Amino acid sequence: DTGVSQNPRHKITKRGQNVTFRCDPISEHNRLYWYRQTLGQGPEFLTYFQNEAQLEKSRLLSDRFSAERPKGSFSTLEIQRTEQGDSAMYLCASSSGTLAGDTQYFGPGTRLTVL
Amino acid sequence: DAKTTQPNSMESNEEEPVHLPCNHSTISGTDYIHWYRQLPSQGPEYVIHGLTSNVNNRMASLAIAEDRKSSTLILHRATLRDAAVYYCIRGRYGGSQGNLIFGKGTKLSVKP
């Protein structure tokens, strides 16, 4: 399967702990996006990479959140000192970034539960 | 601000066509109209996109109003597997503005 993969699929943690999620995009896709989705809402944009450069960050991305994409391949999203309000589905998407059609392909998401 | 308006929910019968409306009255000339859908417990899935002309693909058709202030996603024969939340999104390609701004979407129920 050459789709977007995310690990882990589920994560349960205690408040105050740090967590890290991984996203492996479709190979050769140079754009990678992170979104967050809470129950009953549509996904909300968090941040976006063009290759290894983080080009845009949402105001939702507090200083407890950090994302990296070393070498422009996989990406990690870390949340430090988790809070109960961080409980959500974290979605990763990738795209080729061509002007003609920049369809985003989403992974299955990582569901985070903060106790 | 999603800048699109969709009904919260719609129902359809299996094997019948479904027309999902979307209003985007403040759309600019360079904004594309994208449709994604999200099945339960899955990430969003691309359905179709267009700029001015109507578009068809294997999944659906997209009818865009002449003034581009509204569009309709058409599923020609709904199946039970089409039950999902459908998101209408306006967005630009290229440059640094690549993120999608999702609203709450339309939850489509399909009855057998």
Chai-1 contact restraints between the chains, C-beta under 6 A:
chainA,res_idxA,chainB,res_idxB,connection_type,confidence,min_distance_angstrom,max_distance_angstrom,comment,restraint_id
A,R31,B,G98,contact,1.0,0.0,6.0,A-B,restraint_1
A,G42,B,Y87,contact,1.0,0.0,6.0,A-B,restraint_2
A,G42,B,F102,contact,1.0,0.0,6.0,A-B,restraint_3
A,G42,B,G103,contact,1.0,0.0,6.0,A-B,restraint_4
A,G42,B,K104,contact,1.0,0.0,6.0,A-B,restraint_5
A,G42,B,G105,contact,1.0,0.0,6.0,A-B,restraint_6
A,P43,B,F102,contact,1.0,0.0,6.0,A-B,restraint_7
A,F45,B,N99,contact,1.0,0.0,6.0,A-B,restraint_8
A,Y48,B,G98,contact,1.0,0.0,6.0,A-B,restraint_9
A,Y48,B,N99,contact,1.0,0.0,6.0,A-B,restraint_10
A,L55,B,S96,contact,1.0,0.0,6.0,A-B,restraint_11
A,E56,B,S96,contact,1.0,0.0,6.0,A-B,restraint_12
A,L91,B,G43,contact,1.0,0.0,6.0,A-B,restraint_13
A,L99,B,Y93,contact,1.0,0.0,6.0,A-B,restraint_14
A,L99,B,G94,contact,1.0,0.0,6.0,A-B,restraint_15
A,D102,B,Y93,contact,1.0,0.0,6.0,A-B,restraint_16
A,T103,B,Y46,contact,1.0,0.0,6.0,A-B,restraint_17
A,F106,B,G43,contact,1.0,0.0,6.0,A-B,restraint_18
A,F106,B,P44,contact,1.0,0.0,6.0,A-B,restraint_19
A,G107,B,G43,contact,1.0,0.0,6.0,A-B,restraint_20
A,P108,B,G43,contact,1.0,0.0,6.0,A-B,restraint_21
A,G109,B,G43,contact,1.0,0.0,6.0,A-B,restraint_22
